[in-house]
Amino acid sequence: MTKPSDALRATLALLVLAASARAAEPPPRATQAPALANYFDRADTNGDGRLSEKEAKAAGFFSRSSFADTDRDHDGYVTLFELGKSVQSSLQQYLDQHDKSDADHDGYVSKSEAGDGPLSTIFDRADKDRDGRLSRDEVMDDVTHGYYSETATQPIVPNIIEEHF
């Protein structure tokens, strides 16, 4: 099997951008999908265009679901497309939670608005400008980069192999 084609990479980029289609703010930076594709390529140590559980575990990929759920065709491997779908799903869940938590409808979620919900678990890390509130862009950046950032200090969702935080 060959590396993912440019068409597949473009499809993945569209999937990531589609998650923000309902947002009033601009879509995430175009560098997010290529960064995921590049990290996927580095994790694919045997160059077959897919990740085995061993490769995924070694690379530290994280997902809201287990490896088996991310592996949509249940062939024992995760493709870039399957991983992209998982990233998109998680991103949409966090953005939906952001919108539901924004009680005063100012476009931001404060710590008190986040309460004990999912946003509270990422609040301090995602609040990049340290203004005490989360914008949709901050949520998008934190969630998408949490999947493939080599500098992430803590996973934001369960490990797709070991199914834990």
VENSULDA-V163442 format. One record per residue. NEAR is the number of other ideal C-beta (glycine too) atoms within 8 Angstrom. Layout:
BEGIN
near=NEAR
near=NEAR
END
This chain:
BEGIN
near=4
near=4
near=7
near=11
near=7
near=5
near=6
near=10
near=13
near=8
near=10
near=15
near=11
near=8
near=12
near=16
near=11
near=8
near=11
near=13
near=7
near=4
near=9
near=3
near=8
near=3
near=6
near=11
near=4
near=7
near=6
near=11
near=14
near=10
near=10
near=17
near=12
near=8
near=11
near=13
near=8
near=7
near=12
near=13
near=6
near=5
near=6
near=6
near=10
near=9
near=14
near=8
near=9
near=6
near=12
near=14
near=11
near=8
near=10
near=7
near=13
near=11
near=16
near=8
near=10
near=9
near=11
near=7
near=9
near=14
near=12
near=7
near=5
near=6
near=5
near=6
near=8
near=12
near=10
near=13
near=10
near=12
near=16
near=14
near=11
near=14
near=14
near=12
near=10
near=13
near=14
near=9
near=10
near=13
near=15
near=8
near=11
near=13
near=7
near=6
near=12
near=12
near=5
near=5
near=5
near=5
near=8
near=8
near=10
near=8
near=8
near=5
near=10
near=12
near=7
near=3
near=8
near=8
near=15
near=10
near=6
near=14
near=11
near=5
near=9
near=12
near=12
near=7
near=5
near=5
near=5
near=6
near=9
near=13
near=9
near=12
near=8
near=12
near=15
near=13
near=11
near=13
near=14
near=13
near=11
near=12
near=13
near=9
near=7
near=5
near=4
near=9
near=4
near=5
near=10
near=11
near=9
near=13
near=11
near=14
near=8
near=6
near=7
near=5
near=5
END
